[in-house]
Amino acid sequence: MARSTDELLGELLAGVERELPGAVALRRRLHARPELAHAESWTAATVEQELPVASLTVAGTGRIARVGPAEGAAVAVRAELDGLPVQERTGASFSAAGPLMHACGHDVHMAALVAVARAAHGLGDALPAALLAVFQPSEEAYPSGAEQLANDELARLAPAAVVAAHVHPEVPWGTVALDPGAVNASCDAVEVTVVGEPSHGAYPHRGRDPVLAIAQIVVALHAQVGRRIDPLHPAVLTVGVLEAGGALNVIPARARAVVALRAHRAEDRLALRALVEEVATGIAAANGCRAIIELEPGEPALENDAAIAGLARELLGAAGLTPASEWRSCGSDDFAFFGALAPIAMAFVGLDGAEGFEPRPLHHPELLPPDSAVGAVARAQAVLFVAAATAERGRPR
């Protein structure tokens, strides 16, 4: 007799619980030795050794392992391999020794997915679909590992859906934020270079000052976002880099700003790009200078599939978790690139209020999810996997 969704999820969760001690030990090993994007060789090899089946090497350092039925539909569950160039200050016994750190929970995500893959392997062909355990390189830097997989190796495997879970310090412990539609923003980088005419600082009329122009551009860009984008639509512009000159008595030849553009809606994303071009070009010209605009497109907005998110919310109770209040942000994640392949869903697993957790934002040198977060993430991943497999069976062909 075929198992019901609840029965399958219950068996998968029971298997996850059995795997958690080993997963917690793995998390500590991974945390102690982070590696940067596209250089995660030791990390990938360590994860590979813990998987219950052979894995495929992808995107340089990535790994994909298929667990369960050899034929038919598969649901991909993604975890990230890379750390950050952050000097750890957590004081944990398993802290990283060097200038790198898992400051975004990737060590937790990887260890959790290993636990889920091992538990799924125990169910074999009873799984509602094969599980593709995807250990993706380079989430934190470009070139994006997700974009590479979406355009190549994972695309060839044709998953029916792609899901993921990510810890978040602003979501309450014991809850999971899992809402339909846009939950993260797109993110583009724009470099604005203003080219002027250098001169002695005592004779500004002999040159054309790019510093004055870039200063006006920075102020105008922030002001114009609130006048070009509907205030009910999430959109953020951040000037994170501003460079010019090298001496107080020299008007330099050029000035440079790097701008991050974030939006939940595709049309607002395009509007922000056009805004930078228009404002920078116009203000530079008004100052007798010219602007060079270079766009580096990033990830699209992350839009959760309504069917997967809705079913997963219903199943959270079986995993000892509850749905969080609606939660969306202007953060971004290259997981969104998988939306070009298949329906996607990302859940945000709460850390706020967990025993032993000191509230710190993502990417902070003191961020340290507790060991119990491994279990919370693994349970969320299991719920997402079962929800995605069930939702796929119900979609019209």
Secondary structure, DSSP 8 states (H G I E B T S, - for coil): ----HHHHHHHHHHHHHHHHHHHHHHHHHHHHS---TT--HHHHHHHHHHSSS--EEETTTEEEEEES-SSS-EEEEEEE---BS-------TT--SSS-B--SSHHHHHHHHHHHHHHHHHHGGGSSSEEEEEEES-SSSSS-HHHHHHHTHHHHH--SEEEEEEEEEEEETTEEE--SEEEE-EEEEEEEEEE-B-EETT-GGGSB-HHHHHHHHHHHHHHHHHHHS-TTS-EEEEEEEEEE-S-TTEE-SEEEEEEEEEESSHHHHHHHHHHHHHHHHHHHHHTT-EEEEEEE-----EEE-HHHHHHHHHHGGGGT-EE-S----S---GGGGGGGTS-EEEEEEEEET-TT-----TT-TT----THHHHHHHHHHHHHHHHHHHHHHHS--
